[in-house]
Amino acid sequence: MNNMKHVNQDSWQRLFSPATVAVIGASNTAGSWGNNAMRGLLNTDGRRVYPVNPNSPEVLGRKAYRSVADIPDTVDLAVIVVAEKLVPVVMRECVAKGVEAAIIITSGFGEMGEEGRKLEAEVAAIARQGGIRFIGPNSMGHADTRTQLSTFGQFGEMPRGQVAVLSQSGSTCLKIVRNLAESGIALSKYVSTGNEADLLMEDYLEYLASDDDTKIIAVYIEGLRDGRRFFNLAKQITPHKPIVVVKVGGTEESARAVMSHTGALAGADAIYAAAFKQSGVIRVEDDDELCDVVYALLNSPLPRSNRVGILSIGGGPGALAAEACEKEGLVIGKLEPATITRLDGLLSSRWPRRNPVDMAGPSAAEISVVSSLLLAMMEDKNLDFILLLAPIIMDKGLLAGRLGLGPEAVKIYREKEEKNIMLIRENIEQYEKPVVMMWQWRGLSDPQITSLFRQGKFVVCGNARSAARVMRYLVWYRQYLDSVTRK
């Protein structure tokens, strides 16, 4: 493992904003790593990209070179996608060329056992002696949306965002990136860290701490090489930037899987749990939950405390939601008398006059009615956030079929709903109270509807349990920030 603890700014500049890139192992074979990396890098004008392939005169229309040494230019970043046995030779050529940053996509190193570990150590030693900082090996790539750099094999312009993703699993990194994108969340940077033979998870964390493009850091961890440093860094970062972590390896079988995947030691899970808590890291259960929490942190205010108001389309769903919330340590808030009076004027006499609030009628189909109900509950000082359970916007098929609306009528209906959702958004921002919404019937919503709610700053979850867990994480983080402020 590389002993060069400090990573200077020049190295980060070459890794995320290189002027010249050599793809060593570039290929014309569609779908190959060497082809995908080239295509992704060629998306951006102004960056000089040189393919290296001794068996082809050109790759994707660019002149190919037999060796990195033959490139008639300085090379800021080397992308290495050759067979694992060739990587030491390539690394020596990069040292001779004066390359100072690299990413090794190639697998077949420490994750493969003793022989692989020896090969990995050899590559790391060559890089260390030659002053090369590198990502990997066994990485799926990295990206910077500000500079439009991607070795991830993505094609097309990447939208700029404020969330950075670090992952010790390439496939999990890709899933998180895609899930966040489907939620409308753009990223600042993402790195599949691979086996971390040189640059460690802790190095990336330290870099992102001072990265102006990054406001939230999402992390998938299998094992930490320098846990004390990670947690010391996290303690400094979390008061300013949330860190959301999925940590696997807490069970015997998952720990074995971790060892065979990246060669990392999973470590004692109880120690990780305590350290995460003390350093303000939000630890979630899986990558889907990570995406929900990141979305909530990015788009929703933090609840002041743990008192929830539940607005439900029926008594049963409200009871299930209340149970889910209480199991997560949340409190079902007691409605103020003034709130009950206001709701009396909006609901039928059948409503139970307590929290959860059962809308008890067709009002749930009208967003304008729900908007008034939400406003009354947001103004209640006994409630810190609202959980909404209602299919209050129908998809196009139901609008046309059940209500008999034609295309123009559907459009008008949607525009009215959108106006009301934006009004709710104003209330969320004014009262600084999150609204978490879940669909009453699975599959009722279409992506356009979910997107509309998210534009309104709603936190959209698939069920009551996930909604309650997301709010529990936000409540915990708010309490952590308050405790730091009091010190």
Secondary structure, DSSP 8 states (H G I E B T S, - for coil): --------HHHHHHHHS-SEEEEET--SSTTSHHHHHHHHHTTSTT-EEEEE-TT-SEETTEE-BSSGGG-SS--SEEEE-S-GGGHHHHHHHHHHHT--EEEE----SGGG-HHHHHHHHHHHHHHHHHT-EEE-SS--EEEETTTTEE-S---S---EEEEEEEES-HHHHHHHHHHHHHTT--EEEEEE-TT-SSS-HHHHHHHHHT-TT-SEEEEEES--SSHHHHHHHHHHHTTTS-EEEEE---SHHHHHHHHHHHS-----HHHHHHHHHHTT-EEESSHHHHHHHHHHHHHS---SSSEEEEEESSHHHHHHHHHHHHHTT-EE----HHHHHHHHTTS-TTS-SSSSEE--SGGGG-HHHHHHHHHHHHT-TT-SEEEEE---S--HHHHHHHS---HHHHHHHHHHHHHHHHHHHHHHHHHT--EEEE-SSTT---HHHHHHHHHTT-EEESSHHHHHHHHHHHHHHHHHHHHHHH-
